[in-house]
C-alpha cells in the first residue's frame, strides 16, 4: 500500500498548452481516489506523471513520503490499467496475466498459482488458455486488471478502464473493481469523466477543469456542498438549476432573492443569511437541484415559484418538467466554449462576470490571469485559456411522476426547500459560513 502526495504539479506541453496547473492532492493509504472531469482536463496526464510516463514541468510527486521523479517507472511499485486494455495479442490470458511476474523472475510454479488465484477472483479462470481476440470486452478488461493485480503493487492507477464497455457491463465491473481493491487494501487512483462512476466508487473525488483543481471531497461533500459553480453544474442529473438573483437585505427579517419576475425569501435566522447579506444590492448565482423542488397547489404557503411548462422529458421511472419562471439562468460550459450572441454581451458586462473564477476576470500579473481560489484567499491559479458563461431564460428542471397529467403550456407551482439552496459569488466560488 502507498500514500501519494502531488505537490503543486504543473505540466506544460511543448506547444505551450498547460495540461495541469499547480495541482496539489494527497491520497491516503488504501484510499480509492477518483479524478473526475471532462475530456482534456488533465486527469490522465496526472496519472501518467505519477506512473513515470510523463515528467512534470514543475512540482513534485511523493510516494510514501519519498520523491519519485528520479525513479524509473518499474521502480515505483505501481500497476496501471489502461483504457484500451493493452494486452499482448500473441499471448494467452494466463501468459498476459503472468507476464509481469515472468519479468520479475518468479518461477513458473508459484507464478502459475498466483495467476490462477487472480483469474478465479476475477471470474476468468476458465479462459486462461484463450487469446485476447477470443474474449469479450469485459473479459479483456478483467485480464488487464488481473495483470495489474498479480504484481501486488502498492498503488493502482486506472485510466478510464470501463469507458469502452456497454452500460450494463460497466455497472457490473464498477462493483467488482471497488470490492476487489478494498479487499486487497490497495491505494487506487481512478480516472473517469463519468460522474456516476465517481460518485458510486470513490472514497474521495478530485474534480478538475482545464488542468485546474476545482474541488476535493467525499462524494457526499462535492455533491451536497460544491466548492465552485463549475462543480455544481458538472455534478447531478438533471443538472443543478443555476439562476441569477439580485440580493436585497431586510435587516432582522429576511433576505429577498429576486429571480426576475419572482422572489424567494431567505429567513434572517438561517445560518447562511449573514454571508449572503454581504452581497446586498449585488447579483449572485442561486443553485437549486431538482430534489429541492416539489409541485404544490398554486395557493400553497411558503416559498413557491410559479411557471409554465415549456417541455417534458419522460424517463420511464419519472418525468422531468422544464418550467419558464421568468428568471435568468447562468450556463456553465464544460469545455469553456459557451456561445452567446452579441446582444447578450452588454448584459454579461452588467452582471460583472458571474464566473470570475472561470472567466479569469481578476488581478493581472505575470504571464497569465491570476484568479484567487475561493477556499484559500492567498492561492492563485493561472488560466491560460479561460472558459465562458452565458445567460438565457431559465428552464427550471422539476421531477414529476412517470406520466403526469400535464402538458407543455400547463401552469405549475413549485415549492422550494430554502435549506437546500446553494449560493455562489461573481467569481463562481461558494458563498458559505465555512468550509467542510
TORKOL-4160 file (C-alpha; in steps of 0.2 Angstrom, whole numbers, padded with zeros to 4 digits, m for minus):
436
<pt num="1" X="0000" Y="0000" Z="0000"/>
<pt num="2" X="0005" Y="0018" Z="m0003"/>
<pt num="3" X="0002" Y="0036" Z="0000"/>
<pt num="4" X="0003" Y="0048" Z="m0014"/>
<pt num="5" X="0007" Y="0067" Z="m0012"/>
<pt num="6" X="0005" Y="0078" Z="m0028"/>
<pt num="7" X="0013" Y="0095" Z="m0024"/>
<pt num="8" X="0010" Y="0110" Z="m0035"/>
<pt num="9" X="0012" Y="0100" Z="m0051"/>
<pt num="10" X="0012" Y="0108" Z="m0067"/>
<pt num="11" X="0013" Y="0101" Z="m0085"/>
<pt num="12" X="0015" Y="0112" Z="m0100"/>
<pt num="13" X="0017" Y="0104" Z="m0117"/>
<pt num="14" X="0030" Y="0109" Z="m0129"/>
<pt num="15" X="0017" Y="0120" Z="m0139"/>
<pt num="16" X="0014" Y="0130" Z="m0123"/>
<pt num="17" X="m0003" Y="0122" Z="m0118"/>
<pt num="18" X="m0005" Y="0120" Z="m0100"/>
<pt num="19" X="m0012" Y="0102" Z="m0096"/>
<pt num="20" X="m0010" Y="0103" Z="m0077"/>
<pt num="21" X="m0009" Y="0119" Z="m0067"/>
<pt num="22" X="m0002" Y="0119" Z="m0050"/>
<pt num="23" X="m0012" Y="0104" Z="m0044"/>
<pt num="24" X="m0010" Y="0098" Z="m0026"/>
<pt num="25" X="m0018" Y="0082" Z="m0020"/>
<pt num="26" X="m0015" Y="0070" Z="m0006"/>
<pt num="27" X="m0021" Y="0052" Z="m0007"/>
<pt num="28" X="m0021" Y="0041" Z="0009"/>
<pt num="29" X="m0015" Y="0024" Z="0012"/>
<pt num="30" X="m0028" Y="0012" Z="0005"/>
<pt num="31" X="m0040" Y="0026" Z="m0002"/>
<pt num="32" X="m0049" Y="0025" Z="m0018"/>
<pt num="33" X="m0047" Y="0042" Z="m0026"/>
<pt num="34" X="m0056" Y="0046" Z="m0042"/>
<pt num="35" X="m0050" Y="0060" Z="m0053"/>
<pt num="36" X="m0066" Y="0067" Z="m0062"/>
<pt num="37" X="m0068" Y="0079" Z="m0076"/>
<pt num="38" X="m0072" Y="0081" Z="m0095"/>
<pt num="39" X="m0060" Y="0076" Z="m0108"/>
<pt num="40" X="m0044" Y="0086" Z="m0109"/>
<pt num="41" X="m0045" Y="0092" Z="m0091"/>
<pt num="42" X="m0028" Y="0084" Z="m0087"/>
<pt num="43" X="m0033" Y="0070" Z="m0076"/>
<pt num="44" X="m0025" Y="0056" Z="m0087"/>
<pt num="45" X="m0009" Y="0067" Z="m0088"/>
<pt num="46" X="m0008" Y="0067" Z="m0069"/>
<pt num="47" X="m0009" Y="0048" Z="m0069"/>
<pt num="48" X="0004" Y="0047" Z="m0082"/>
<pt num="49" X="0016" Y="0058" Z="m0072"/>
<pt num="50" X="0013" Y="0048" Z="m0056"/>
<pt num="51" X="0017" Y="0032" Z="m0066"/>
<pt num="52" X="0033" Y="0040" Z="m0073"/>
<pt num="53" X="0027" Y="0040" Z="m0091"/>
<pt num="54" X="0027" Y="0059" Z="m0092"/>
<pt num="55" X="0038" Y="0071" Z="m0082"/>
<pt num="56" X="0030" Y="0087" Z="m0074"/>
<pt num="57" X="0036" Y="0104" Z="m0079"/>
<pt num="58" X="0037" Y="0109" Z="m0061"/>
<pt num="59" X="0031" Y="0102" Z="m0044"/>
<pt num="60" X="0035" Y="0086" Z="m0035"/>
<pt num="61" X="0027" Y="0069" Z="m0033"/>
<pt num="62" X="0030" Y="0058" Z="m0017"/>
<pt num="63" X="0025" Y="0040" Z="m0014"/>
<pt num="64" X="0026" Y="0035" Z="0004"/>
<pt num="65" X="0034" Y="0052" Z="0008"/>
<pt num="66" X="0048" Y="0049" Z="m0004"/>
<pt num="67" X="0051" Y="0059" Z="m0020"/>
<pt num="68" X="0050" Y="0048" Z="m0036"/>
<pt num="69" X="0053" Y="0059" Z="m0050"/>
<pt num="70" X="0070" Y="0052" Z="m0052"/>
<pt num="71" X="0064" Y="0034" Z="m0052"/>
<pt num="72" X="0061" Y="0024" Z="m0067"/>
<pt num="73" X="0043" Y="0018" Z="m0069"/>
<pt num="74" X="0047" Y="0000" Z="m0065"/>
<pt num="75" X="0055" Y="0005" Z="m0048"/>
<pt num="76" X="0039" Y="0014" Z="m0042"/>
<pt num="77" X="0029" Y="m0001" Z="m0036"/>
<pt num="78" X="0014" Y="0005" Z="m0047"/>
<pt num="79" X="0002" Y="m0005" Z="m0058"/>
<pt num="80" X="m0008" Y="0004" Z="m0072"/>
<pt num="81" X="m0023" Y="m0002" Z="m0081"/>
<pt num="82" X="m0026" Y="0007" Z="m0097"/>
<pt num="83" X="m0042" Y="0012" Z="m0107"/>
<pt num="84" X="m0038" Y="0001" Z="m0122"/>
<pt num="85" X="m0033" Y="m0014" Z="m0111"/>
<pt num="86" X="m0015" Y="m0015" Z="m0119"/>
<pt num="87" X="m0015" Y="m0034" Z="m0120"/>
<pt num="88" X="m0002" Y="m0044" Z="m0129"/>
<pt num="89" X="m0012" Y="m0052" Z="m0144"/>
<pt num="90" X="0000" Y="m0067" Z="m0146"/>
<pt num="91" X="m0001" Y="m0072" Z="m0128"/>
<pt num="92" X="m0014" Y="m0082" Z="m0119"/>
<pt num="93" X="m0024" Y="m0075" Z="m0105"/>
<pt num="94" X="m0013" Y="m0084" Z="m0092"/>
<pt num="95" X="0003" Y="m0078" Z="m0101"/>
<pt num="96" X="m0004" Y="m0060" Z="m0101"/>
<pt num="97" X="m0008" Y="m0060" Z="m0083"/>
<pt num="98" X="0008" Y="m0069" Z="m0078"/>
<pt num="99" X="0020" Y="m0058" Z="m0089"/>
<pt num="100" X="0024" Y="m0046" Z="m0075"/>
<pt num="101" X="0029" Y="m0060" Z="m0064"/>
<pt num="102" X="0040" Y="m0068" Z="m0078"/>
<pt num="103" X="0049" Y="m0051" Z="m0080"/>
<pt num="104" X="0052" Y="m0051" Z="m0061"/>
<pt num="105" X="0060" Y="m0068" Z="m0062"/>
<pt num="106" X="0046" Y="m0078" Z="m0052"/>
<pt num="107" X="0047" Y="m0097" Z="m0055"/>
<pt num="108" X="0034" Y="m0105" Z="m0066"/>
<pt num="109" X="0026" Y="m0115" Z="m0052"/>
<pt num="110" X="0022" Y="m0100" Z="m0040"/>
<pt num="111" X="0019" Y="m0089" Z="m0055"/>
<pt num="112" X="0005" Y="m0101" Z="m0061"/>
<pt num="113" X="m0003" Y="m0102" Z="m0043"/>
<pt num="114" X="m0004" Y="m0083" Z="m0042"/>
<pt num="115" X="m0011" Y="m0082" Z="m0060"/>
<pt num="116" X="m0024" Y="m0095" Z="m0056"/>
<pt num="117" X="m0029" Y="m0086" Z="m0039"/>
<pt num="118" X="m0031" Y="m0069" Z="m0048"/>
<pt num="119" X="m0040" Y="m0076" Z="m0063"/>
<pt num="120" X="m0053" Y="m0085" Z="m0051"/>
<pt num="121" X="m0056" Y="m0069" Z="m0041"/>
<pt num="122" X="m0060" Y="m0060" Z="m0057"/>
<pt num="123" X="m0071" Y="m0074" Z="m0064"/>
<pt num="124" X="m0060" Y="m0078" Z="m0079"/>
<pt num="125" X="m0052" Y="m0094" Z="m0073"/>
<pt num="126" X="m0060" Y="m0104" Z="m0087"/>
<pt num="127" X="m0052" Y="m0094" Z="m0101"/>
<pt num="128" X="m0034" Y="m0094" Z="m0097"/>
<pt num="129" X="m0029" Y="m0104" Z="m0112"/>
<pt num="130" X="m0038" Y="m0091" Z="m0124"/>
<pt num="131" X="m0030" Y="m0077" Z="m0134"/>
<pt num="132" X="m0037" Y="m0059" Z="m0131"/>
<pt num="133" X="m0046" Y="m0059" Z="m0148"/>
<pt num="134" X="m0057" Y="m0073" Z="m0142"/>
<pt num="135" X="m0063" Y="m0063" Z="m0127"/>
<pt num="136" X="m0077" Y="m0051" Z="m0124"/>
<pt num="137" X="m0073" Y="m0033" Z="m0120"/>
<pt num="138" X="m0077" Y="m0036" Z="m0101"/>
<pt num="139" X="m0066" Y="m0052" Z="m0101"/>
<pt num="140" X="m0052" Y="m0042" Z="m0109"/>
<pt num="141" X="m0054" Y="m0028" Z="m0096"/>
<pt num="142" X="m0053" Y="m0042" Z="m0082"/>
<pt num="143" X="m0037" Y="m0048" Z="m0090"/>
<pt num="144" X="m0029" Y="m0031" Z="m0089"/>
<pt num="145" X="m0034" Y="m0029" Z="m0071"/>
<pt num="146" X="m0028" Y="m0046" Z="m0067"/>
<pt num="147" X="m0011" Y="m0042" Z="m0075"/>
<pt num="148" X="m0010" Y="m0027" Z="m0063"/>
<pt num="149" X="m0016" Y="m0036" Z="m0048"/>
<pt num="150" X="m0004" Y="m0051" Z="m0049"/>
<pt num="151" X="0011" Y="m0039" Z="m0046"/>
<pt num="152" X="0004" Y="m0035" Z="m0029"/>
<pt num="153" X="0008" Y="m0017" Z="m0031"/>
<pt num="154" X="0007" Y="m0003" Z="m0018"/>
<pt num="155" X="m0003" Y="0008" Z="m0030"/>
<pt num="156" X="m0016" Y="0005" Z="m0044"/>
<pt num="157" X="m0018" Y="0018" Z="m0057"/>
<pt num="158" X="m0034" Y="0016" Z="m0068"/>
<pt num="159" X="m0036" Y="0027" Z="m0083"/>
<pt num="160" X="m0054" Y="0026" Z="m0088"/>
<pt num="161" X="m0054" Y="0007" Z="m0088"/>
<pt num="162" X="m0073" Y="0005" Z="m0092"/>
<pt num="163" X="m0076" Y="0018" Z="m0105"/>
<pt num="164" X="m0076" Y="0006" Z="m0119"/>
<pt num="165" X="m0089" Y="m0006" Z="m0112"/>
<pt num="166" X="m0108" Y="m0005" Z="m0113"/>
<pt num="167" X="m0118" Y="0002" Z="m0098"/>
<pt num="168" X="m0123" Y="m0014" Z="m0090"/>
<pt num="169" X="m0106" Y="m0021" Z="m0090"/>
<pt num="170" X="m0099" Y="m0005" Z="m0083"/>
<pt num="171" X="m0111" Y="m0006" Z="m0068"/>
<pt num="172" X="m0106" Y="m0024" Z="m0065"/>
<pt num="173" X="m0087" Y="m0020" Z="m0066"/>
<pt num="174" X="m0089" Y="m0005" Z="m0055"/>
<pt num="175" X="m0094" Y="m0016" Z="m0041"/>
<pt num="176" X="m0081" Y="m0029" Z="m0044"/>
<pt num="177" X="m0067" Y="m0016" Z="m0045"/>
<pt num="178" X="m0072" Y="m0007" Z="m0029"/>
<pt num="179" X="m0075" Y="m0023" Z="m0020"/>
<pt num="180" X="m0058" Y="m0030" Z="m0026"/>
<pt num="181" X="m0047" Y="m0015" Z="m0022"/>
<pt num="182" X="m0055" Y="m0013" Z="m0005"/>
<pt num="183" X="m0052" Y="m0032" Z="m0001"/>
<pt num="184" X="m0034" Y="m0030" Z="m0006"/>
<pt num="185" X="m0032" Y="m0014" Z="0003"/>
<pt num="186" X="m0023" Y="m0006" Z="m0011"/>
<pt num="187" X="m0022" Y="0013" Z="m0014"/>
<pt num="188" X="m0031" Y="0017" Z="m0030"/>
<pt num="189" X="m0032" Y="0032" Z="m0041"/>
<pt num="190" X="m0045" Y="0030" Z="m0054"/>
<pt num="191" X="m0048" Y="0042" Z="m0069"/>
<pt num="192" X="m0065" Y="0045" Z="m0077"/>
<pt num="193" X="m0077" Y="0058" Z="m0085"/>
<pt num="194" X="m0092" Y="0048" Z="m0079"/>
<pt num="195" X="m0099" Y="0056" Z="m0063"/>
<pt num="196" X="m0109" Y="0040" Z="m0059"/>
<pt num="197" X="m0093" Y="0030" Z="m0058"/>
<pt num="198" X="m0085" Y="0044" Z="m0047"/>
<pt num="199" X="m0100" Y="0046" Z="m0035"/>
<pt num="200" X="m0103" Y="0027" Z="m0033"/>
<pt num="201" X="m0085" Y="0021" Z="m0032"/>
<pt num="202" X="m0074" Y="0034" Z="m0024"/>
<pt num="203" X="m0069" Y="0037" Z="m0006"/>
<pt num="204" X="m0065" Y="0054" Z="m0012"/>
<pt num="205" X="m0067" Y="0064" Z="m0028"/>
<pt num="206" X="m0055" Y="0077" Z="m0035"/>
<pt num="207" X="m0063" Y="0087" Z="m0049"/>
<pt num="208" X="m0053" Y="0096" Z="m0062"/>
<pt num="209" X="m0057" Y="0108" Z="m0076"/>
<pt num="210" X="m0044" Y="0113" Z="m0089"/>
<pt num="211" X="m0030" Y="0107" Z="m0078"/>
<pt num="212" X="m0036" Y="0117" Z="m0063"/>
<pt num="213" X="m0042" Y="0108" Z="m0047"/>
<pt num="214" X="m0059" Y="0113" Z="m0043"/>
<pt num="215" X="m0064" Y="0103" Z="m0028"/>
<pt num="216" X="m0059" Y="0088" Z="m0017"/>
<pt num="217" X="m0070" Y="0079" Z="m0005"/>
<pt num="218" X="m0081" Y="0063" Z="m0002"/>
<pt num="219" X="m0095" Y="0060" Z="m0015"/>
<pt num="220" X="m0107" Y="0067" Z="m0002"/>
<pt num="221" X="m0097" Y="0083" Z="0001"/>
<pt num="222" X="m0094" Y="0088" Z="m0018"/>
<pt num="223" X="m0112" Y="0084" Z="m0022"/>
<pt num="224" X="m0120" Y="0092" Z="m0007"/>
<pt num="225" X="m0109" Y="0107" Z="m0005"/>
<pt num="226" X="m0099" Y="0110" Z="m0021"/>
<pt num="227" X="m0085" Y="0122" Z="m0019"/>
<pt num="228" X="m0087" Y="0131" Z="m0036"/>
<pt num="229" X="m0101" Y="0135" Z="m0048"/>
<pt num="230" X="m0092" Y="0123" Z="m0061"/>
<pt num="231" X="m0093" Y="0108" Z="m0049"/>
<pt num="232" X="m0111" Y="0112" Z="m0045"/>
<pt num="233" X="m0115" Y="0112" Z="m0064"/>
<pt num="234" X="m0105" Y="0097" Z="m0068"/>
<pt num="235" X="m0112" Y="0085" Z="m0055"/>
<pt num="236" X="m0130" Y="0079" Z="m0054"/>
<pt num="237" X="m0143" Y="0073" Z="m0067"/>
<pt num="238" X="m0153" Y="0083" Z="m0071"/>
<pt num="239" X="m0140" Y="0097" Z="m0069"/>
<pt num="240" X="m0142" Y="0110" Z="m0055"/>
<pt num="241" X="m0153" Y="0124" Z="m0059"/>
<pt num="242" X="m0142" Y="0140" Z="m0058"/>
<pt num="243" X="m0152" Y="0156" Z="m0058"/>
<pt num="244" X="m0146" Y="0174" Z="m0057"/>
<pt num="245" X="m0153" Y="0183" Z="m0042"/>
<pt num="246" X="m0152" Y="0201" Z="m0035"/>
<pt num="247" X="m0150" Y="0202" Z="m0016"/>
<pt num="248" X="m0159" Y="0214" Z="m0005"/>
<pt num="249" X="m0157" Y="0213" Z="0014"/>
<pt num="250" X="m0171" Y="0217" Z="0026"/>
<pt num="251" X="m0162" Y="0218" Z="0042"/>
<pt num="252" X="m0168" Y="0206" Z="0056"/>
<pt num="253" X="m0182" Y="0200" Z="0044"/>
<pt num="254" X="m0176" Y="0191" Z="0028"/>
<pt num="255" X="m0166" Y="0192" Z="0013"/>
<pt num="256" X="m0175" Y="0194" Z="m0004"/>
<pt num="257" X="m0168" Y="0185" Z="m0018"/>
<pt num="258" X="m0176" Y="0192" Z="m0034"/>
<pt num="259" X="m0176" Y="0180" Z="m0048"/>
<pt num="260" X="m0183" Y="0191" Z="m0062"/>
<pt num="261" X="m0202" Y="0192" Z="m0060"/>
<pt num="262" X="m0202" Y="0182" Z="m0044"/>
<pt num="263" X="m0193" Y="0181" Z="m0027"/>
<pt num="264" X="m0188" Y="0169" Z="m0013"/>
<pt num="265" X="m0185" Y="0174" Z="0005"/>
<pt num="266" X="m0171" Y="0168" Z="0015"/>
<pt num="267" X="m0175" Y="0169" Z="0034"/>
<pt num="268" X="m0164" Y="0180" Z="0044"/>
<pt num="269" X="m0161" Y="0166" Z="0056"/>
<pt num="270" X="m0154" Y="0155" Z="0043"/>
<pt num="271" X="m0136" Y="0151" Z="0046"/>
<pt num="272" X="m0131" Y="0157" Z="0029"/>
<pt num="273" X="m0141" Y="0173" Z="0029"/>
<pt num="274" X="m0127" Y="0184" Z="0035"/>
<pt num="275" X="m0115" Y="0178" Z="0022"/>
<pt num="276" X="m0127" Y="0181" Z="0009"/>
<pt num="277" X="m0131" Y="0198" Z="0016"/>
<pt num="278" X="m0114" Y="0204" Z="0011"/>
<pt num="279" X="m0120" Y="0205" Z="m0007"/>
<pt num="280" X="m0134" Y="0217" Z="m0003"/>
<pt num="281" X="m0138" Y="0226" Z="m0020"/>
<pt num="282" X="m0127" Y="0214" Z="m0030"/>
<pt num="283" X="m0131" Y="0199" Z="m0040"/>
<pt num="284" X="m0126" Y="0182" Z="m0036"/>
<pt num="285" X="m0130" Y="0164" Z="m0043"/>
<pt num="286" X="m0143" Y="0154" Z="m0034"/>
<pt num="287" X="m0142" Y="0135" Z="m0037"/>
<pt num="288" X="m0156" Y="0123" Z="m0033"/>
<pt num="289" X="m0157" Y="0104" Z="m0038"/>
<pt num="290" X="m0172" Y="0096" Z="m0044"/>
<pt num="291" X="m0174" Y="0086" Z="m0027"/>
<pt num="292" X="m0176" Y="0103" Z="m0018"/>
<pt num="293" X="m0192" Y="0107" Z="m0029"/>
<pt num="294" X="m0209" Y="0099" Z="m0026"/>
<pt num="295" X="m0225" Y="0103" Z="m0036"/>
<pt num="296" X="m0239" Y="0110" Z="m0025"/>
<pt num="297" X="m0256" Y="0119" Z="m0026"/>
<pt num="298" X="m0255" Y="0136" Z="m0033"/>
<pt num="299" X="m0260" Y="0144" Z="m0017"/>
<pt num="300" X="m0249" Y="0134" Z="m0006"/>
<pt num="301" X="m0240" Y="0143" Z="0008"/>
<pt num="302" X="m0221" Y="0145" Z="0009"/>
<pt num="303" X="m0208" Y="0149" Z="m0004"/>
<pt num="304" X="m0217" Y="0145" Z="m0020"/>
<pt num="305" X="m0212" Y="0148" Z="m0038"/>
<pt num="306" X="m0225" Y="0149" Z="m0052"/>
<pt num="307" X="m0221" Y="0145" Z="m0070"/>
<pt num="308" X="m0227" Y="0136" Z="m0086"/>
<pt num="309" X="m0221" Y="0120" Z="m0093"/>
<pt num="310" X="m0210" Y="0123" Z="m0108"/>
<pt num="311" X="m0207" Y="0104" Z="m0112"/>
<pt num="312" X="m0207" Y="0087" Z="m0104"/>
<pt num="313" X="m0195" Y="0073" Z="m0104"/>
<pt num="314" X="m0201" Y="0055" Z="m0100"/>
<pt num="315" X="m0188" Y="0044" Z="m0092"/>
<pt num="316" X="m0199" Y="0029" Z="m0088"/>
<pt num="317" X="m0197" Y="0030" Z="m0069"/>
<pt num="318" X="m0200" Y="0048" Z="m0069"/>
<pt num="319" X="m0204" Y="0063" Z="m0079"/>
<pt num="320" X="m0194" Y="0080" Z="m0080"/>
<pt num="321" X="m0204" Y="0096" Z="m0082"/>
<pt num="322" X="m0194" Y="0112" Z="m0088"/>
<pt num="323" X="m0203" Y="0127" Z="m0082"/>
<pt num="324" X="m0202" Y="0145" Z="m0088"/>
<pt num="325" X="m0202" Y="0156" Z="m0072"/>
<pt num="326" X="m0197" Y="0172" Z="m0079"/>
<pt num="327" X="m0179" Y="0171" Z="m0072"/>
<pt num="328" X="m0162" Y="0171" Z="m0080"/>
<pt num="329" X="m0151" Y="0155" Z="m0080"/>
<pt num="330" X="m0132" Y="0156" Z="m0079"/>
<pt num="331" X="m0125" Y="0142" Z="m0090"/>
<pt num="332" X="m0108" Y="0135" Z="m0087"/>
<pt num="333" X="m0100" Y="0127" Z="m0102"/>
<pt num="334" X="m0089" Y="0112" Z="m0098"/>
<pt num="335" X="m0077" Y="0115" Z="m0111"/>
<pt num="336" X="m0076" Y="0133" Z="m0109"/>
<pt num="337" X="m0084" Y="0137" Z="m0126"/>
<pt num="338" X="m0101" Y="0143" Z="m0122"/>
<pt num="339" X="m0108" Y="0153" Z="m0137"/>
<pt num="340" X="m0119" Y="0169" Z="m0134"/>
<pt num="341" X="m0125" Y="0182" Z="m0146"/>
<pt num="342" X="m0119" Y="0200" Z="m0146"/>
<pt num="343" X="m0135" Y="0206" Z="m0139"/>
<pt num="344" X="m0130" Y="0197" Z="m0123"/>
<pt num="345" X="m0113" Y="0205" Z="m0121"/>
<pt num="346" X="m0119" Y="0221" Z="m0113"/>
<pt num="347" X="m0129" Y="0210" Z="m0100"/>
<pt num="348" X="m0114" Y="0200" Z="m0097"/>
<pt num="349" X="m0104" Y="0215" Z="m0093"/>
<pt num="350" X="m0118" Y="0222" Z="m0082"/>
<pt num="351" X="m0118" Y="0206" Z="m0072"/>
<pt num="352" X="m0100" Y="0209" Z="m0068"/>
<pt num="353" X="m0093" Y="0192" Z="m0073"/>
<pt num="354" X="m0104" Y="0179" Z="m0064"/>
<pt num="355" X="m0090" Y="0167" Z="m0066"/>
<pt num="356" X="m0074" Y="0177" Z="m0061"/>
<pt num="357" X="m0066" Y="0161" Z="m0057"/>
<pt num="358" X="m0070" Y="0153" Z="m0074"/>
<pt num="359" X="m0069" Y="0168" Z="m0085"/>
<pt num="360" X="m0052" Y="0174" Z="m0077"/>
<pt num="361" X="m0058" Y="0192" Z="m0073"/>
<pt num="362" X="m0046" Y="0196" Z="m0059"/>
<pt num="363" X="m0029" Y="0203" Z="m0055"/>
<pt num="364" X="m0017" Y="0204" Z="m0069"/>
<pt num="365" X="0001" Y="0199" Z="m0066"/>
<pt num="366" X="0015" Y="0188" Z="m0073"/>
<pt num="367" X="0011" Y="0179" Z="m0089"/>
<pt num="368" X="m0007" Y="0175" Z="m0086"/>
<pt num="369" X="m0023" Y="0179" Z="m0077"/>
<pt num="370" X="m0022" Y="0176" Z="m0058"/>
<pt num="371" X="m0039" Y="0171" Z="m0051"/>
<pt num="372" X="m0040" Y="0169" Z="m0032"/>
<pt num="373" X="m0046" Y="0152" Z="m0026"/>
<pt num="374" X="m0061" Y="0154" Z="m0015"/>
<pt num="375" X="m0056" Y="0141" Z="m0002"/>
<pt num="376" X="m0039" Y="0149" Z="0001"/>
<pt num="377" X="m0038" Y="0168" Z="m0002"/>
<pt num="378" X="m0019" Y="0168" Z="m0004"/>
<pt num="379" X="m0019" Y="0154" Z="m0018"/>
<pt num="380" X="m0019" Y="0159" Z="m0036"/>
<pt num="381" X="m0021" Y="0149" Z="m0052"/>
<pt num="382" X="m0015" Y="0154" Z="m0070"/>
<pt num="383" X="m0029" Y="0150" Z="m0083"/>
<pt num="384" X="m0021" Y="0151" Z="m0100"/>
<pt num="385" X="m0037" Y="0148" Z="m0109"/>
<pt num="386" X="m0052" Y="0154" Z="m0098"/>
<pt num="387" X="m0069" Y="0147" Z="m0100"/>
<pt num="388" X="m0085" Y="0157" Z="m0103"/>
<pt num="389" X="m0103" Y="0158" Z="m0096"/>
<pt num="390" X="m0119" Y="0164" Z="m0104"/>
<pt num="391" X="m0136" Y="0169" Z="m0099"/>
<pt num="392" X="m0153" Y="0163" Z="m0106"/>
<pt num="393" X="m0171" Y="0162" Z="m0100"/>
<pt num="394" X="m0171" Y="0149" Z="m0086"/>
<pt num="395" X="m0179" Y="0132" Z="m0088"/>
<pt num="396" X="m0182" Y="0126" Z="m0071"/>
<pt num="397" X="m0180" Y="0107" Z="m0070"/>
<pt num="398" X="m0193" Y="0098" Z="m0059"/>
<pt num="399" X="m0196" Y="0080" Z="m0056"/>
<pt num="400" X="m0213" Y="0074" Z="m0058"/>
<pt num="401" X="m0222" Y="0057" Z="m0058"/>
<pt num="402" X="m0218" Y="0045" Z="m0073"/>
<pt num="403" X="m0234" Y="0050" Z="m0083"/>
<pt num="404" X="m0240" Y="0066" Z="m0076"/>
<pt num="405" X="m0257" Y="0073" Z="m0081"/>
<pt num="406" X="m0249" Y="0089" Z="m0088"/>
<pt num="407" X="m0243" Y="0095" Z="m0104"/>
<pt num="408" X="m0232" Y="0109" Z="m0112"/>
<pt num="409" X="m0240" Y="0126" Z="m0108"/>
<pt num="410" X="m0248" Y="0119" Z="m0092"/>
<pt num="411" X="m0246" Y="0131" Z="m0076"/>
<pt num="412" X="m0236" Y="0123" Z="m0062"/>
<pt num="413" X="m0232" Y="0129" Z="m0044"/>
<pt num="414" X="m0216" Y="0123" Z="m0036"/>
<pt num="415" X="m0212" Y="0124" Z="m0018"/>
<pt num="416" X="m0193" Y="0127" Z="m0014"/>
<pt num="417" X="m0183" Y="0120" Z="0000"/>
<pt num="418" X="m0174" Y="0135" Z="0006"/>
<pt num="419" X="m0162" Y="0125" Z="0016"/>
<pt num="420" X="m0156" Y="0116" Z="0000"/>
<pt num="421" X="m0151" Y="0131" Z="m0009"/>
<pt num="422" X="m0133" Y="0134" Z="m0015"/>
<pt num="423" X="m0126" Y="0152" Z="m0017"/>
<pt num="424" X="m0111" Y="0157" Z="m0027"/>
<pt num="425" X="m0102" Y="0174" Z="m0029"/>
<pt num="426" X="m0097" Y="0183" Z="m0045"/>
<pt num="427" X="m0081" Y="0173" Z="m0046"/>
<pt num="428" X="m0090" Y="0156" Z="m0046"/>
<pt num="429" X="m0085" Y="0152" Z="m0028"/>
<pt num="430" X="m0097" Y="0146" Z="m0015"/>
<pt num="431" X="m0104" Y="0158" Z="m0003"/>
<pt num="432" X="m0105" Y="0149" Z="0014"/>
<pt num="433" X="m0102" Y="0151" Z="0033"/>
<pt num="434" X="m0087" Y="0140" Z="0032"/>
<pt num="435" X="m0079" Y="0126" Z="0023"/>
<pt num="436" X="m0082" Y="0107" Z="0026"/>
